[in-house]
Amino acid sequence: MAPLPAVLDRRTLNRATLARQLLHRRERRSVPAVVEHLLGLQAQEPHEPYVGLWSRLSAFDPAELVELLERRVVVRTQLMRRTLHLVTAEDCLALRPVHHTMLVARMIGVLGRRLPGVDLEALADAGGPLFAEEPRTLPDVGRLLTPRWPGATARDLGDALSSLVPLVQTTPRGVWRVQAPARNTTVLAWLGRDVQTPDDPHAVLEHMVLRYLTAYGPASSSDLRAWCGLSGLPGVVERVLPRLRTFRDERGRRLLDVPDGPLPHREEPVPVRFLPAFDNAVLGYDDRTRLIDDDHRALSVTGARFVLVDGFVAATWTATGDARGDVAVTVQPLRRLTAAEREDVAAEGEQLAGFLGDGAPGRVQVADG
């Protein structure tokens, strides 16, 4: 077995990321196992996780995820970076407490000046029971509380409560083909179990770091922080360091990794993949050049959906139509594609159109680059 290189170049990191993110080949794993492995899928757009799972799993059926949502095996809740993620119920219970301080701090950073005279603890005490009583939208609860805090808008009060109170978005929101309001209830009301401050928060964070590196490594401490949004992690990293292997990237940054994480050869062929909006394969890093050029980095936070060609972002895609008619997938290259690449993109795009159309044939147009 050849010795591992001390420095990992961009292409090697790309192949490692595709392998860890289950994008190098479609896997025969269960949906809960994939959601758990990835530490959740970004889900502020309720139907995007379906595409993320389709790109990673062989023979993925949207009904599988619908059933898991309705059985409450997986939930949509606010976690990393104060964004909605689809996570397993167990991860919701375990990770929500260690993210709470960050969620509140980020909320205050956005809303603080728009909540004059609002005592946040009193707001949580008043809002939590309203969500527990029945699923409600954030503005609906905000409107019920504006008489008590007339200086704040219903929208801002509701937004603040989304961080102050551990909530989950309830079905039918997030169900395939269903458009439904974003109603929320408490974790306790939905799962029958409440989040609890762990006896050893450091142990929870150490386990989270190891899981992050399993699904995203090799990665730097800055990448880890950008993924989760938490501060105070250097001490956690130092405690797990004896269990890790380390590398350097081409910029000289220290990269952390689990000992058994796959490092495919940098020239290993990889298939075209269509990613949903905000996929964590792109957003899970501070330095995203392992997948996307810096010239296009800004697209990663606008909701653009990406096409990976030879492992790197080479195009964006959109879709029109639904199961009641023709689904048309349009691909807009970000660089000139070779004839062979265009054929591969079109072939995978046809498969995607069929998936989005629930099996009905669709159309693909690959624009000129």
C-alpha angles and dihedrals in degrees: 000000000000116000116257116255118251091222122048115206125213095265093051090051089049093056091045091051093050090051094047092044092050092241099118092076134354111267133222095223132125118262093245090050091054094045089050094046092052092046087237138318123258106257114171085119097059099216100041095089089065091064091043091055093042090056091052105037134061114236094001112184117199088218088070092063092041090055092049091051093048092046088048093235088128127028140188110236141150111267134123115045088356090285131127115265134183105232139158116270089245092055090047090057094043101041103036095073095051091048096047098093091049092047092053093044092051091046091052090048090057103033107021097107091044093060102067113182093358115142103211095207091051090047091054091047091051098042102042096068091049091057091043092052092061137334109279137170118256094247091048091058090042090056091052089055102042093090087063094045105026093167092070130064123244089242093055094044090051093046091051091051091054087070101031095054124046101244138170128202110243130223140288081051106089095022114134113266093002124117109201138157117268098254119176137200133176122279089240094053093048102039101026088234128083131220112261131198102252120242088233112026090177091061090052091050093046090053090047091053092052091048091048091054091047091056101030109020152161085058141145128244087253090056090051092050092047090052099050103023092224124139125205094052101125091084091049091050092050091053093054094039094096088061094052140076119225137212138170127239124221090271091056096251117148112249121203125209144169112254096244100040112133118251106188120198112278091239096049108134114245130191129245110269131193113214127200124235115293095005110182091227083078102026096045094086143061090214103047096174090106085077110011134035116245088241089067099033093107090064090065093072098041096071095258114159113226137215117211115214116182085354097301133097104266103155146007126234140204133185134209130189130034142223091301093063148359115327110213119196115198120196121199111194120221090201135019111285123212119239090256092049091050090053092050092047091049092049094051090042090056089053090050092049089052091050093049089047094051091246099321113129113259139190132250129201120188108196123216113274 
